[in-house]
Amino acid sequence: MLKMQGLSKVFQIEQVQTHALRGLDLHVREGEFVAVTGPSGSGKSTFLNIAGLLEESTAGSYELDGQDVSRLGDSQRSRIRNEKIGFIFQGFNLIPDLTLYDNIDVPLRYRGLGAKDRRERITSVLERVGLGSRAQHYPGALSGGQQQRAAIARALAGTPRLLLADEPTGNLDTEMARSVMELLQEINSAGATIIMVTHDQELALRASRNVHIVDGHLSDLVRQPGGLAAA
């Protein structure tokens, strides 16, 4: 599903260079649930932005679903992002003056889908995340956990090949965070490939695989009795 080799990202401001990623290698198979952990400033967000085709790497290669996407133009990247990648953000990113139904409808309209197809997709994903009766509610009338479920529904409506989650439980209390994580596990069990950035070690342990980024370098973590240990 995803193959990165020798991936590097350098930001330059005037005479100062910052190496966000340094020769990162990562292979993610279709259907995997990978949790990415690491300290603040380690390169997690940069990695996720490159994985989601929101940024280009400075060096290295990146294949997504068998296609080299390392050096595509903006329009090509936008098309692939819209067709193959779903995003779940820490801040939900729902439009406050639109109902849940319309929040999910907006990106589907952008893809040019017909009204019947959009309606069937929206109804299906809202039922799937347990919000079938809340379609006409506005985000402000929902709890944080419900808003995140709505954001997940929006991502799923596009039937993405890859789901990228950036601290999806960061704004939730413990109970709501576990509920959202259980939903992501269910989605993964149904066949979705998920890469999740999280600072929460307990939630990371619920993924099928854990990788750790420090100073732009990535390593797999091997599960050991009582916790995790670097490979």
Secondary structure, 3 states (H helix, E strand, C coil): CEEEEEEEEEEEECCEEEEEEEEEEEEECCCCEEEEECCCCCCHHHHHHHHCCCCCCCEEEEEECCEECCCCCHHHHHHHHHHHEEEEECCCCCCCCCCHHHHHHHHHHHCCCCHHHHHHHHHHHHHHCCCHHHCCCCHHHCCHHHHHHHHHHHHHHCCCCEEEEECCCCCCCHHHHHHHHHHHHHHHHCCCEEEEECCCHHHHCCCCEEEEEECCEEEEEEEECCEEEEC
